[in-house]
Amino acid sequence: LARLFLMKYLDKFHKEYPNVGIHVFTDPSRVMRKMLKDGTLDILIAKEELNEDEDLEVQKIGVLHHCFVASDYFAELKNKVISLQDLNEYPILLQKLPSTTRETFDRFCKNNNIEITTKLEIASATLLEDFVKIGLGVGLVTKEFAQKDLDACNLFEVETNPSLPSTNFSLITLKNSF
């Protein structure tokens, strides 16, 4: 989210206030929510989770879309819709827990009685995309993060039935802190 959303604001802020220190954390959202509550962070930009803490003020600022992507190693998946169950015939790459994307996907599969067998779990979303590019499998990504590779035709979106859920991302602060 920092790369997708925050960079333009950090650039502007830094130019306007060059002597103000900025600390950017990229820990899991769950960890950063605790940091927000203990005063280590002033603001948090994160994917929303269900059951937000009532001590936190959540202001939606955008939507992220999840999808599977593949490289030309799996060209037979281009321009067709595949059931998530049939996708199990391919090596599936997912982010390791505690990834919000992974948690959202696991919850979606459970609610739809879908079992997915994972070939490889990877901590880094960027590394997962790199593994997909070299043909290690079909990966679950946030579409907005992979958009450059989709536009450059390094990857293509694998259309699924059912379609995957989207996730809101929000500016989160402690209530009554500003």
C-alpha positions in Angstrom: 0.0 0.0 0.0 2.9 2.4 0.7 4.1 2.0 -3.0 0.6 2.2 -4.4 -1.0 4.9 -2.4 1.4 6.6 0.0 4.4 7.6 -2.2 2.8 10.7 -3.8 1.8 12.0 -0.4 5.2 11.3 1.1 6.9 13.1 -1.8 4.7 16.2 -1.3 5.1 16.2 2.5 8.9 15.8 2.3 9.2 18.7 -0.2 7.1 20.9 2.1 8.7 19.8 5.4 12.2 18.6 4.5 13.4 18.6 8.1 10.6 16.4 9.5 11.6 12.8 10.1 9.3 10.1 8.6 9.3 6.5 9.7 7.5 4.0 7.4 6.7 0.5 8.7 5.7 -2.4 6.5 4.9 -4.9 9.2 1.8 -7.0 9.1 -1.4 -5.0 9.7 -2.1 -6.8 12.9 1.3 -5.7 14.3 0.9 -2.2 13.1 -2.6 -1.9 14.7 -1.0 -2.6 18.1 1.7 0.0 17.3 -1.0 2.5 16.5 -2.7 1.8 19.8 0.5 2.0 21.9 1.5 5.4 20.2 4.4 4.1 18.1 2.4 5.1 14.9 0.3 8.2 14.3 -1.6 6.8 11.3 -1.9 3.5 9.6 -2.9 2.8 6.0 -4.0 -0.8 5.8 -6.4 -3.3 4.3 -9.6 -3.3 6.4 -10.3 -6.3 8.4 -13.7 -7.4 9.7 -14.3 -6.6 13.4 -12.3 -3.4 13.5 -11.3 -2.4 17.0 -13.7 0.1 18.4 -10.8 2.3 19.6 -9.9 2.9 16.0 -11.3 5.4 13.5 -11.4 3.9 10.0 -11.8 6.0 6.9 -12.1 4.1 3.7 -9.8 5.5 1.0 -9.9 2.8 -1.7 -10.6 -0.7 -2.9 -8.1 -3.5 -3.8 -9.0 -6.4 -6.0 -7.7 -9.9 -5.6 -7.0 -12.2 -8.6 -4.9 -15.1 -9.7 -2.2 -14.4 -12.2 0.0 -16.6 -14.4 2.8 -16.3 -16.9 2.9 -17.8 -20.4 4.0 -21.1 -18.9 0.3 -21.6 -18.2 -1.0 -20.0 -21.5 -3.9 -22.5 -21.7 -5.5 -20.4 -18.9 -5.6 -17.2 -21.0 -9.0 -15.9 -22.0 -11.0 -18.5 -20.2 -12.9 -18.7 -16.9 -11.8 -21.5 -14.6 -13.5 -22.7 -11.4 -11.5 -22.3 -8.3 -11.8 -26.1 -7.8 -10.3 -26.8 -11.2 -7.5 -24.3 -10.5 -6.3 -27.0 -8.0 -4.9 -28.9 -11.1 -2.2 -26.2 -11.3 0.5 -25.3 -8.7 -1.0 -22.6 -6.5 1.2 -19.9 -5.0 -0.1 -18.0 -2.0 1.3 -15.6 0.5 2.1 -17.0 3.9 -0.2 -16.1 6.8 -0.5 -13.6 8.4 -1.1 -11.9 5.1 -4.5 -10.0 4.9 -4.8 -11.1 1.3 -4.3 -14.7 2.3 -6.7 -14.4 5.3 -9.4 -12.9 3.0 -8.9 -15.6 0.4 -9.0 -18.4 3.1 -12.2 -17.0 4.5 -13.7 -16.7 1.0 -12.8 -20.4 0.3 -14.2 -21.6 3.6 -17.5 -19.6 3.1 -17.8 -21.1 -0.4 -16.8 -24.7 0.5 -13.8 -24.6 -1.7 -10.6 -26.4 -0.9 -7.4 -25.1 -2.4 -4.1 -27.0 -2.3 -1.1 -24.7 -2.1 2.2 -25.7 -3.7 4.2 -22.9 -2.3 3.7 -20.2 0.4 5.8 -17.0 0.2 6.0 -14.1 2.7 6.6 -11.4 0.1 3.9 -10.4 -2.4 6.6 -9.1 -4.8 8.6 -12.3 -4.6 5.4 -14.3 -5.2 4.9 -12.4 -8.5 8.5 -13.1 -9.5 7.9 -16.8 -8.8 4.8 -16.7 -11.0 6.8 -15.0 -13.8 9.3 -17.8 -13.9 6.6 -20.4 -14.2 6.5 -21.9 -10.7 2.7 -21.6 -10.6 -0.4 -19.6 -10.6 -0.4 -16.9 -7.9 -2.9 -15.0 -5.8 -2.1 -11.3 -5.9 -3.6 -7.9 -5.3 -4.4 -6.8 -8.9 -3.4 -3.1 -8.3 0.1 -4.2 -7.1 0.6 -6.4 -10.1 -0.9 -3.9 -12.6 2.5 -3.0 -14.2 3.3 -6.6 -14.9 -0.3 -7.2 -16.3 0.0 -4.1 -18.5 3.5 -5.2 -19.8 2.1 -8.7 -20.5 4.6 -10.3 -18.1 1.6 -11.8 -16.4 -2.1 -12.3 -17.3 -5.1 -12.5 -15.1 -6.7 -15.9 -14.6 -10.4 -15.4 -14.5 -12.1 -17.5 -11.9 -15.6 -18.6 -11.0 -16.6 -17.5 -8.5 -14.8 -14.2 -8.8 -12.5 -13.3 -5.9 -13.6 -10.7 -3.3 -12.2 -7.2 -3.1 -10.9 -5.5 0.0 -11.2 -1.9 1.2 -8.1 -0.1 2.4 -8.3 2.7 4.9 -6.7 5.4 6.8 -6.8 4.3 10.4 -6.1 6.4 13.5 -6.9 6.2 17.2 -10.3 7.7 17.9 -10.1 11.3 19.2 -6.3 11.5 18.4 -6.6 14.3 15.9 
